[in-house]
Amino acid sequence: MDEDEELNYRYDTQLLIDGKDLDEDKIRDYFNKNFVGDCLLVVGDSELIKIHYHTNQPWKVLEYCSTLGEIYDIVVEDMFRQAKGLQG
């Protein structure tokens, strides 16, 4: 990472949601209205959704997603540490 490049959001947050009647558009809209971050990816179908999101508050993302179904394959990486060459 270049010294001039700045990270606005510290945590790269990724997870899967296993549920019923999941709706990509509704989940995406909820993120856009209720969370601050970037690089949002919401893909899947009515039973399985993959989330990828950069944010400073990953616990809020996990809390919301857990209301939609079972969450698993959760990865929260500290991009500030990675930018310094440390383990994320």
MODELLER restraints for C-alpha pairs under 7 A, 6 or more apart:
rsr = mdl.restraints
at = mdl.atoms
rsr.add(forms.Gaussian(group=physical.xy_distance, feature=features.Distance(at['CA:1:A'], at['CA:83:A']), mean=5.83, stdev=0.5))
rsr.add(forms.Gaussian(group=physical.xy_distance, feature=features.Distance(at['CA:9:A'], at['CA:37:A']), mean=6.33, stdev=0.5))
rsr.add(forms.Gaussian(group=physical.xy_distance, feature=features.Distance(at['CA:9:A'], at['CA:54:A']), mean=5.67, stdev=0.5))
rsr.add(forms.Gaussian(group=physical.xy_distance, feature=features.Distance(at['CA:9:A'], at['CA:55:A']), mean=4.78, stdev=0.5))
rsr.add(forms.Gaussian(group=physical.xy_distance, feature=features.Distance(at['CA:9:A'], at['CA:56:A']), mean=5.19, stdev=0.5))
rsr.add(forms.Gaussian(group=physical.xy_distance, feature=features.Distance(at['CA:10:A'], at['CA:54:A']), mean=6.92, stdev=0.5))
rsr.add(forms.Gaussian(group=physical.xy_distance, feature=features.Distance(at['CA:10:A'], at['CA:55:A']), mean=6.10, stdev=0.5))
rsr.add(forms.Gaussian(group=physical.xy_distance, feature=features.Distance(at['CA:10:A'], at['CA:56:A']), mean=5.26, stdev=0.5))
rsr.add(forms.Gaussian(group=physical.xy_distance, feature=features.Distance(at['CA:10:A'], at['CA:78:A']), mean=5.78, stdev=0.5))
rsr.add(forms.Gaussian(group=physical.xy_distance, feature=features.Distance(at['CA:10:A'], at['CA:79:A']), mean=5.37, stdev=0.5))
rsr.add(forms.Gaussian(group=physical.xy_distance, feature=features.Distance(at['CA:10:A'], at['CA:80:A']), mean=5.84, stdev=0.5))
rsr.add(forms.Gaussian(group=physical.xy_distance, feature=features.Distance(at['CA:11:A'], at['CA:54:A']), mean=5.47, stdev=0.5))
rsr.add(forms.Gaussian(group=physical.xy_distance, feature=features.Distance(at['CA:11:A'], at['CA:55:A']), mean=5.35, stdev=0.5))
rsr.add(forms.Gaussian(group=physical.xy_distance, feature=features.Distance(at['CA:11:A'], at['CA:56:A']), mean=5.78, stdev=0.5))
rsr.add(forms.Gaussian(group=physical.xy_distance, feature=features.Distance(at['CA:11:A'], at['CA:58:A']), mean=6.70, stdev=0.5))
rsr.add(forms.Gaussian(group=physical.xy_distance, feature=features.Distance(at['CA:11:A'], at['CA:76:A']), mean=6.15, stdev=0.5))
rsr.add(forms.Gaussian(group=physical.xy_distance, feature=features.Distance(at['CA:11:A'], at['CA:77:A']), mean=5.46, stdev=0.5))
rsr.add(forms.Gaussian(group=physical.xy_distance, feature=features.Distance(at['CA:11:A'], at['CA:78:A']), mean=4.83, stdev=0.5))
rsr.add(forms.Gaussian(group=physical.xy_distance, feature=features.Distance(at['CA:11:A'], at['CA:79:A']), mean=5.78, stdev=0.5))
rsr.add(forms.Gaussian(group=physical.xy_distance, feature=features.Distance(at['CA:12:A'], at['CA:53:A']), mean=5.92, stdev=0.5))
rsr.add(forms.Gaussian(group=physical.xy_distance, feature=features.Distance(at['CA:12:A'], at['CA:54:A']), mean=4.58, stdev=0.5))
rsr.add(forms.Gaussian(group=physical.xy_distance, feature=features.Distance(at['CA:12:A'], at['CA:55:A']), mean=6.75, stdev=0.5))
rsr.add(forms.Gaussian(group=physical.xy_distance, feature=features.Distance(at['CA:12:A'], at['CA:76:A']), mean=5.60, stdev=0.5))
rsr.add(forms.Gaussian(group=physical.xy_distance, feature=features.Distance(at['CA:12:A'], at['CA:77:A']), mean=5.12, stdev=0.5))
rsr.add(forms.Gaussian(group=physical.xy_distance, feature=features.Distance(at['CA:12:A'], at['CA:78:A']), mean=6.57, stdev=0.5))
rsr.add(forms.Gaussian(group=physical.xy_distance, feature=features.Distance(at['CA:12:A'], at['CA:79:A']), mean=6.59, stdev=0.5))
rsr.add(forms.Gaussian(group=physical.xy_distance, feature=features.Distance(at['CA:13:A'], at['CA:52:A']), mean=5.71, stdev=0.5))
rsr.add(forms.Gaussian(group=physical.xy_distance, feature=features.Distance(at['CA:13:A'], at['CA:53:A']), mean=5.16, stdev=0.5))
rsr.add(forms.Gaussian(group=physical.xy_distance, feature=features.Distance(at['CA:13:A'], at['CA:54:A']), mean=5.96, stdev=0.5))
rsr.add(forms.Gaussian(group=physical.xy_distance, feature=features.Distance(at['CA:13:A'], at['CA:58:A']), mean=6.24, stdev=0.5))
rsr.add(forms.Gaussian(group=physical.xy_distance, feature=features.Distance(at['CA:13:A'], at['CA:75:A']), mean=5.83, stdev=0.5))
rsr.add(forms.Gaussian(group=physical.xy_distance, feature=features.Distance(at['CA:13:A'], at['CA:76:A']), mean=4.56, stdev=0.5))
rsr.add(forms.Gaussian(group=physical.xy_distance, feature=features.Distance(at['CA:13:A'], at['CA:77:A']), mean=6.62, stdev=0.5))
rsr.add(forms.Gaussian(group=physical.xy_distance, feature=features.Distance(at['CA:14:A'], at['CA:51:A']), mean=5.41, stdev=0.5))
rsr.add(forms.Gaussian(group=physical.xy_distance, feature=features.Distance(at['CA:14:A'], at['CA:52:A']), mean=4.47, stdev=0.5))
rsr.add(forms.Gaussian(group=physical.xy_distance, feature=features.Distance(at['CA:14:A'], at['CA:53:A']), mean=6.49, stdev=0.5))
rsr.add(forms.Gaussian(group=physical.xy_distance, feature=features.Distance(at['CA:14:A'], at['CA:74:A']), mean=5.76, stdev=0.5))
rsr.add(forms.Gaussian(group=physical.xy_distance, feature=features.Distance(at['CA:14:A'], at['CA:75:A']), mean=5.10, stdev=0.5))
rsr.add(forms.Gaussian(group=physical.xy_distance, feature=features.Distance(at['CA:14:A'], at['CA:76:A']), mean=6.43, stdev=0.5))
rsr.add(forms.Gaussian(group=physical.xy_distance, feature=features.Distance(at['CA:15:A'], at['CA:50:A']), mean=5.92, stdev=0.5))
rsr.add(forms.Gaussian(group=physical.xy_distance, feature=features.Distance(at['CA:15:A'], at['CA:51:A']), mean=5.36, stdev=0.5))
rsr.add(forms.Gaussian(group=physical.xy_distance, feature=features.Distance(at['CA:15:A'], at['CA:52:A']), mean=6.86, stdev=0.5))
rsr.add(forms.Gaussian(group=physical.xy_distance, feature=features.Distance(at['CA:15:A'], at['CA:71:A']), mean=6.66, stdev=0.5))
rsr.add(forms.Gaussian(group=physical.xy_distance, feature=features.Distance(at['CA:15:A'], at['CA:72:A']), mean=5.99, stdev=0.5))
rsr.add(forms.Gaussian(group=physical.xy_distance, feature=features.Distance(at['CA:15:A'], at['CA:73:A']), mean=5.33, stdev=0.5))
rsr.add(forms.Gaussian(group=physical.xy_distance, feature=features.Distance(at['CA:15:A'], at['CA:74:A']), mean=4.39, stdev=0.5))
rsr.add(forms.Gaussian(group=physical.xy_distance, feature=features.Distance(at['CA:15:A'], at['CA:75:A']), mean=6.31, stdev=0.5))
rsr.add(forms.Gaussian(group=physical.xy_distance, feature=features.Distance(at['CA:16:A'], at['CA:48:A']), mean=6.88, stdev=0.5))
rsr.add(forms.Gaussian(group=physical.xy_distance, feature=features.Distance(at['CA:16:A'], at['CA:49:A']), mean=5.63, stdev=0.5))
rsr.add(forms.Gaussian(group=physical.xy_distance, feature=features.Distance(at['CA:16:A'], at['CA:50:A']), mean=4.57, stdev=0.5))
rsr.add(forms.Gaussian(group=physical.xy_distance, feature=features.Distance(at['CA:16:A'], at['CA:51:A']), mean=6.22, stdev=0.5))
rsr.add(forms.Gaussian(group=physical.xy_distance, feature=features.Distance(at['CA:16:A'], at['CA:71:A']), mean=5.60, stdev=0.5))
rsr.add(forms.Gaussian(group=physical.xy_distance, feature=features.Distance(at['CA:16:A'], at['CA:72:A']), mean=5.44, stdev=0.5))
rsr.add(forms.Gaussian(group=physical.xy_distance, feature=features.Distance(at['CA:16:A'], at['CA:73:A']), mean=6.01, stdev=0.5))
rsr.add(forms.Gaussian(group=physical.xy_distance, feature=features.Distance(at['CA:17:A'], at['CA:48:A']), mean=5.56, stdev=0.5))
rsr.add(forms.Gaussian(group=physical.xy_distance, feature=features.Distance(at['CA:17:A'], at['CA:49:A']), mean=5.11, stdev=0.5))
rsr.add(forms.Gaussian(group=physical.xy_distance, feature=features.Distance(at['CA:17:A'], at['CA:50:A']), mean=6.48, stdev=0.5))
rsr.add(forms.Gaussian(group=physical.xy_distance, feature=features.Distance(at['CA:17:A'], at['CA:65:A']), mean=6.92, stdev=0.5))
rsr.add(forms.Gaussian(group=physical.xy_distance, feature=features.Distance(at['CA:17:A'], at['CA:69:A']), mean=5.84, stdev=0.5))
rsr.add(forms.Gaussian(group=physical.xy_distance, feature=features.Distance(at['CA:17:A'], at['CA:70:A']), mean=5.61, stdev=0.5))
rsr.add(forms.Gaussian(group=physical.xy_distance, feature=features.Distance(at['CA:17:A'], at['CA:71:A']), mean=4.61, stdev=0.5))
rsr.add(forms.Gaussian(group=physical.xy_distance, feature=features.Distance(at['CA:17:A'], at['CA:72:A']), mean=6.69, stdev=0.5))
rsr.add(forms.Gaussian(group=physical.xy_distance, feature=features.Distance(at['CA:18:A'], at['CA:47:A']), mean=5.69, stdev=0.5))
rsr.add(forms.Gaussian(group=physical.xy_distance, feature=features.Distance(at['CA:18:A'], at['CA:48:A']), mean=4.73, stdev=0.5))
rsr.add(forms.Gaussian(group=physical.xy_distance, feature=features.Distance(at['CA:18:A'], at['CA:49:A']), mean=6.79, stdev=0.5))
rsr.add(forms.Gaussian(group=physical.xy_distance, feature=features.Distance(at['CA:18:A'], at['CA:69:A']), mean=5.40, stdev=0.5))
rsr.add(forms.Gaussian(group=physical.xy_distance, feature=features.Distance(at['CA:18:A'], at['CA:70:A']), mean=5.08, stdev=0.5))
rsr.add(forms.Gaussian(group=physical.xy_distance, feature=features.Distance(at['CA:18:A'], at['CA:71:A']), mean=6.34, stdev=0.5))
rsr.add(forms.Gaussian(group=physical.xy_distance, feature=features.Distance(at['CA:19:A'], at['CA:47:A']), mean=4.92, stdev=0.5))
rsr.add(forms.Gaussian(group=physical.xy_distance, feature=features.Distance(at['CA:19:A'], at['CA:48:A']), mean=6.32, stdev=0.5))
rsr.add(forms.Gaussian(group=physical.xy_distance, feature=features.Distance(at['CA:19:A'], at['CA:68:A']), mean=6.42, stdev=0.5))
rsr.add(forms.Gaussian(group=physical.xy_distance, feature=features.Distance(at['CA:19:A'], at['CA:69:A']), mean=4.38, stdev=0.5))
rsr.add(forms.Gaussian(group=physical.xy_distance, feature=features.Distance(at['CA:19:A'], at['CA:70:A']), mean=6.36, stdev=0.5))
rsr.add(forms.Gaussian(group=physical.xy_distance, feature=features.Distance(at['CA:20:A'], at['CA:46:A']), mean=5.96, stdev=0.5))
rsr.add(forms.Gaussian(group=physical.xy_distance, feature=features.Distance(at['CA:20:A'], at['CA:47:A']), mean=4.96, stdev=0.5))
rsr.add(forms.Gaussian(group=physical.xy_distance, feature=features.Distance(at['CA:21:A'], at['CA:46:A']), mean=4.76, stdev=0.5))
rsr.add(forms.Gaussian(group=physical.xy_distance, feature=features.Distance(at['CA:21:A'], at['CA:47:A']), mean=6.38, stdev=0.5))
rsr.add(forms.Gaussian(group=physical.xy_distance, feature=features.Distance(at['CA:22:A'], at['CA:45:A']), mean=6.81, stdev=0.5))
rsr.add(forms.Gaussian(group=physical.xy_distance, feature=features.Distance(at['CA:22:A'], at['CA:46:A']), mean=4.28, stdev=0.5))
rsr.add(forms.Gaussian(group=physical.xy_distance, feature=features.Distance(at['CA:22:A'], at['CA:47:A']), mean=5.94, stdev=0.5))
rsr.add(forms.Gaussian(group=physical.xy_distance, feature=features.Distance(at['CA:23:A'], at['CA:46:A']), mean=6.02, stdev=0.5))
rsr.add(forms.Gaussian(group=physical.xy_distance, feature=features.Distance(at['CA:24:A'], at['CA:42:A']), mean=6.02, stdev=0.5))
rsr.add(forms.Gaussian(group=physical.xy_distance, feature=features.Distance(at['CA:24:A'], at['CA:43:A']), mean=6.36, stdev=0.5))
rsr.add(forms.Gaussian(group=physical.xy_distance, feature=features.Distance(at['CA:28:A'], at['CA:42:A']), mean=6.33, stdev=0.5))
rsr.add(forms.Gaussian(group=physical.xy_distance, feature=features.Distance(at['CA:36:A'], at['CA:55:A']), mean=6.35, stdev=0.5))
rsr.add(forms.Gaussian(group=physical.xy_distance, feature=features.Distance(at['CA:37:A'], at['CA:53:A']), mean=6.91, stdev=0.5))
rsr.add(forms.Gaussian(group=physical.xy_distance, feature=features.Distance(at['CA:37:A'], at['CA:54:A']), mean=5.33, stdev=0.5))
rsr.add(forms.Gaussian(group=physical.xy_distance, feature=features.Distance(at['CA:37:A'], at['CA:55:A']), mean=4.42, stdev=0.5))
rsr.add(forms.Gaussian(group=physical.xy_distance, feature=features.Distance(at['CA:38:A'], at['CA:53:A']), mean=6.23, stdev=0.5))
rsr.add(forms.Gaussian(group=physical.xy_distance, feature=features.Distance(at['CA:38:A'], at['CA:54:A']), mean=5.25, stdev=0.5))
rsr.add(forms.Gaussian(group=physical.xy_distance, feature=features.Distance(at['CA:38:A'], at['CA:55:A']), mean=6.82, stdev=0.5))
rsr.add(forms.Gaussian(group=physical.xy_distance, feature=features.Distance(at['CA:39:A'], at['CA:53:A']), mean=5.50, stdev=0.5))
rsr.add(forms.Gaussian(group=physical.xy_distance, feature=features.Distance(at['CA:39:A'], at['CA:54:A']), mean=5.94, stdev=0.5))
rsr.add(forms.Gaussian(group=physical.xy_distance, feature=features.Distance(at['CA:40:A'], at['CA:52:A']), mean=5.69, stdev=0.5))
rsr.add(forms.Gaussian(group=physical.xy_distance, feature=features.Distance(at['CA:40:A'], at['CA:53:A']), mean=4.60, stdev=0.5))
rsr.add(forms.Gaussian(group=physical.xy_distance, feature=features.Distance(at['CA:41:A'], at['CA:51:A']), mean=5.62, stdev=0.5))
rsr.add(forms.Gaussian(group=physical.xy_distance, feature=features.Distance(at['CA:41:A'], at['CA:52:A']), mean=4.93, stdev=0.5))
rsr.add(forms.Gaussian(group=physical.xy_distance, feature=features.Distance(at['CA:41:A'], at['CA:53:A']), mean=6.47, stdev=0.5))
rsr.add(forms.Gaussian(group=physical.xy_distance, feature=features.Distance(at['CA:42:A'], at['CA:49:A']), mean=6.65, stdev=0.5))
rsr.add(forms.Gaussian(group=physical.xy_distance, feature=features.Distance(at['CA:42:A'], at['CA:50:A']), mean=5.75, stdev=0.5))
rsr.add(forms.Gaussian(group=physical.xy_distance, feature=features.Distance(at['CA:42:A'], at['CA:51:A']), mean=4.92, stdev=0.5))
rsr.add(forms.Gaussian(group=physical.xy_distance, feature=features.Distance(at['CA:42:A'], at['CA:52:A']), mean=6.77, stdev=0.5))
rsr.add(forms.Gaussian(group=physical.xy_distance, feature=features.Distance(at['CA:43:A'], at['CA:49:A']), mean=5.51, stdev=0.5))
rsr.add(forms.Gaussian(group=physical.xy_distance, feature=features.Distance(at['CA:43:A'], at['CA:50:A']), mean=5.35, stdev=0.5))
rsr.add(forms.Gaussian(group=physical.xy_distance, feature=features.Distance(at['CA:43:A'], at['CA:51:A']), mean=6.93, stdev=0.5))
rsr.add(forms.Gaussian(group=physical.xy_distance, feature=features.Distance(at['CA:44:A'], at['CA:50:A']), mean=6.11, stdev=0.5))
rsr.add(forms.Gaussian(group=physical.xy_distance, feature=features.Distance(at['CA:65:A'], at['CA:71:A']), mean=6.89, stdev=0.5))
rsr.add(forms.Gaussian(group=physical.xy_distance, feature=features.Distance(at['CA:77:A'], at['CA:88:A']), mean=5.04, stdev=0.5))
rsr.add(forms.Gaussian(group=physical.xy_distance, feature=features.Distance(at['CA:78:A'], at['CA:88:A']), mean=4.91, stdev=0.5))
rsr.add(forms.Gaussian(group=physical.xy_distance, feature=features.Distance(at['CA:79:A'], at['CA:88:A']), mean=6.34, stdev=0.5))
rsr.add(forms.Gaussian(group=physical.xy_distance, feature=features.Distance(at['CA:81:A'], at['CA:87:A']), mean=6.46, stdev=0.5))
rsr.add(forms.Gaussian(group=physical.xy_distance, feature=features.Distance(at['CA:81:A'], at['CA:88:A']), mean=5.53, stdev=0.5))
rsr.add(forms.Gaussian(group=physical.xy_distance, feature=features.Distance(at['CA:82:A'], at['CA:88:A']), mean=5.08, stdev=0.5))
